[in-house]
Amino acid sequence: MIMKRLAILGVALLCAAPAGAQTYVAATLGAELVKSYESTTNGTSYPDGDNEAISWGLRLGTAFGSRWGVELEFNRPGELDMQNYATILASPGNSFSWSSVSGSAGPGVPTSLTVAIPETSIFPAPEVHATQRNTTWNASAWIRQPLGARADLVVLGGLGFSRVEQEIDYALTLPRARSYRSRTVSYGVGPMIGVEGRIRMTDHLELTPGFRVQSLGNNLSEGVVLRPSVALGWTF
């Protein structure tokens, strides 16, 4: 709901741009390259990983003056296949204690002892397969530097709002075959930066190859998305 309201507000602001401001819309096609970091949460270890998927998006922007402007972007990638996604740990952080009854077990022997159980993976390890989809809404400001009569170099930065949907299948073979499925949806906010070239093919049509980097923020994977893409836009 918050994301929808943000998008509606952004569209309203762009539509209320002062007279003479240049507005554009663009459709993008590219790749989503995700780098996730190793972490352990509630007895489950999530390893480092790199995944990729085809991505498409929509952009709506307005130029205020000749050098700068603002943009809203919606990006919807394909599902990321994350085979062997996690290692489930048995009894992480548990410990047991021993103490003598008389208070002295003999010379050099402590009266009590606490032993920590190491974090070991479950054996036999369950087969874990996960898919993940990172849907994002980005709000950014940009500044451009002309490179000639029909091309500009654009640098942009802002905030990215992410919705990460994960589906995880667990398959156990012993002591008997069983399977489980879980689905988690999480939201995050993180920085987004990018660089691109805007090439004017006609008075209204633009070709925009570029590269953007976005943090997935505070969601489960705590990852970074790299997005090389090419956009075809129409300027009004």
N, C-alpha and C positions, 0 to 999 in steps of 0.2 A: 504493500500500500504506500509506503514512504517513497519507494522508487517511482511509482506511477505519478504521485503528486509532484515529485521533483522533475520528471519529464514534462508534465503538463506546464509547470511553472517555467521551465526553460524554453519551451515552445512559445509560450505567451511573451516572454521577454524578447525572443528573436523576432516575433511578429510585430512587436512594438518598437522595433529599431527606427531611428530617426530617418527622415527622408534623405535619400542619397546613399544610404548604407547598402552594400552589396550582399545579397543572401544567396546561399548555394545549398544544394542537396547532392549527396553522393552515395553510391552503392559500392561496397568493398568486397574483395575476394582475396583470401590469403591463407596463411598457416598460423596455427596456434602451437607454440613450442613452450612446454611447461617444465620448469625446474622446481622440484620439491625438495625439502630438506629433511634429514633424519630426525625423528622425534619419537618419544615414548609417552603414551597416554593410556591410563587405566589398564596397564598390563599388555598393551598392544604396541609393538614397535613398527613404526612407519619408516622404511628405508629411503635413502636418496633415490631420486628417479627422474628420468627425462621421458616425456611423452609428447606426441604431436598429433594434430588433427587439422582437417580443413576448416576454415572459418569464414563467415560472411558477416557483413554489418551494414548499417545505415548511418549516415552523418547529416547533420543539419547545422549550418554555421552562418555567421554574419560578419562582414568586415566593417569595422568602424574606422574610417579614414583609409589611407593608402598602405599602412604598414602593420596593423594589428586587428584582431577580432576575437570572437569566441565561437565555441563549437560544442555540440552535444553529439555523442556517439552511442549507438547500441550495437553490441557484438554478440553473435550467437555461434559458437563453434560446434563441431561434431563431438561425439563422445570420445573420451580418452580411455584406451584399454590399458588397465594397470594389473597385468598378471603378476602373481606372487607379490601382492601389494603390501602385505604386513606379516609380521611374525608375532604370534600370541605367546606371551610369557607365562610360565606357571608360578604362581605365588610370589610375585615380585615384592621385595622389601620385607617379607615376613621373617620372623626370628623365633628362636626358642631359648628358654633360660633354664639353668641348672643351679641349684644351691645345696650346700651340705646341711644335714639335719642338726649336727652338734655345733655348728658355727666354726669348726676348725677341722679340715679334712686331713691334716697332717702338714709337716714342714714343707713350705714352698708350694702348697696347693691352695688356690683361691677358694674362698667360701662361696663364691657365686660366679657364674660364667654365662654370658649371652653370646649366642652364635647366630649370625645372619645367614639366611638361606639365599644363595646367589640367584640372580635372575637367569633362569634356563628356559629354553623353548620347550613347548609341549612335544612329547614324543609318543606316537608318531605325529608329526606336524600336520595340521589340517591344510587342505588345499584352499587357498584364498584367491578369489578373483574379484576385481573391482572395476567399475566404470565410473568416470567422473566427467561432468559437464560444467564449464565455467562461463556463465552468462554475465556480461558486464554492461554497465551504463557509465559513461565517462562524461565529465564536464571539464572543459579546458579552455585556456586562453592561448593565442598564438601570435607570433610576430614573424614577418617575412622580409626577406632581402631579395630584391630583383637580381636575376642573373643574366638578363637580356631582355629583349623586347617581348618574348613570349614564355618566359620561365621564371619561377621564383623558388627560393629556398625558404622553407618554413620550419620553425622550431616551436614546439608547443609543450605545455605542461599543465597539470591540473589534478583532479581527484577522480579515482575510479571506484565505482560501487559494484561489488561482485556478489553473485549468487552461485554457490557451489553445491551441486547436487551429486551425491555419491550413492551408488548401489553396490553392496558387497555381498558376495556369495561365499559361504563357508561349507566345505565338504569334509566330513570325518569318515574314515574307513574302519577304525577300531574304537571301541569293542564291537560296534556294529555300524553299518553305513547310515549316516544321517546328513542332512543338509539344512542350512539356515540362510536366510536373506535379511539384510538390514538396509534401510534407506535413510540417509541423513541429508538435510538441507541446511546450509549455514550461509551467513551474510558477513561481508567485510568491507572495509573502506581502506584504500591505500593510494599512494602517489602514482601518477602516470606521466611519462615523458615520451617525446617522440620527435622525429625529424623526417621531413618528406620534401619532395620536389613537386611543384604544381606546374604542369605544362599546358598552356592554352592551345588547344587544337583548332578551335574556332572562336568566335566572339563569346560563345556561351558554354562550349564543351571543354572540360579539363580532364587531363589524365594525371593521376597523382600516385606515383610509387612512393613507398615510405616504410618506416620501421618504428614500432612503438613498444615500450616496455612498461609493464604494469604489475604492481604488487597486488596479490589477492587479499592482503590485509589480515584480519584477525580470524579467518576461517580455519577449518580443520587442517588443511594441507600446508598453510603458511608458505605458499610458493610464489614464484615469479613467472609471469607470462611474457613471452617474446612474440611479437606479431609483425612479421614482414607481410606486406599487403600491397595491392594496387587498387586504386579507386577510380571510378568514372563518375564525374560530377557535372552538374548543370548549374550555371550561374544566372541569376535573374537580374 
